[in-house]
Amino acid sequence: MRILVLPAVLIVVAVLVYVLVVLVRGAVRERPGGTTDQVPRWEAHTAMEDGWTLVVIRRMTPGRDGPVELARQTVRAIPDDDPHWDERYREAMLEARARITTLELESG
C-alpha cells in the first residue's frame, strides 16, 4: 500500500502545479477591462499560391477590424506536385516554429 502513496502524491502535486500555471497565465493575459494583451506575436502560417505551398511566419497584432499582419517571412516554398510534399511540409513547419522561438527570445 505504501508503494502507491508516492505516485499518488506526485500526481496530485503535478495537477496542482498545472492548475496554478493555468491560473497565473490567465491572470497575466487578462486586463481589468476584460481585453487580452495587445502585444504582437509571431505565428506559423501556410499559404497556397500558384501551385506552391508557402510556409511563412507572420508577426500579428489584434486590430480594430481583426488581426493585422506587421511582418512576414517566407520559411520555405514547396511545389504542390512534389512527391515528398508531406515530408518537406513537416520539415518547413518545424523550421518555422524554431524561427518563431528564436525571434521571440530575441525580442523579449
Residue pairs with C-beta under 8 A, 6 or more apart in sequence:
28 37
29 36
29 37
30 36
31 37
36 62
38 61
38 62
39 61
40 59
40 60
40 61
40 70
41 59
41 60
41 61
41 104
42 57
42 58
42 59
42 60
42 100
42 103
42 104
43 57
43 58
43 60
43 100
44 55
44 56
44 57
44 93
44 96
44 97
44 100
45 55
45 56
45 57
45 58
46 53
46 54
46 55
46 56
46 89
47 53
47 54
47 56
48 54
48 80
51 79
51 80
51 81
52 77
52 78
52 79
52 80
53 77
53 78
53 79
53 80
53 85
53 89
54 74
54 76
54 77
54 78
55 74
55 75
55 76
55 77
55 78
55 89
55 92
55 93
55 95
55 96
56 72
56 73
56 74
56 75
56 96
57 72
57 73
57 75
57 96
57 99
57 100
57 103
58 69
58 70
58 71
58 72
58 73
59 69
59 70
59 71
59 72
60 67
60 68
60 69
60 70
61 67
61 68
61 70
62 68
73 99
75 92
75 95
75 96
75 99
76 88
76 91
76 92
76 95
78 85
78 88
78 89
78 92
79 85
82 88
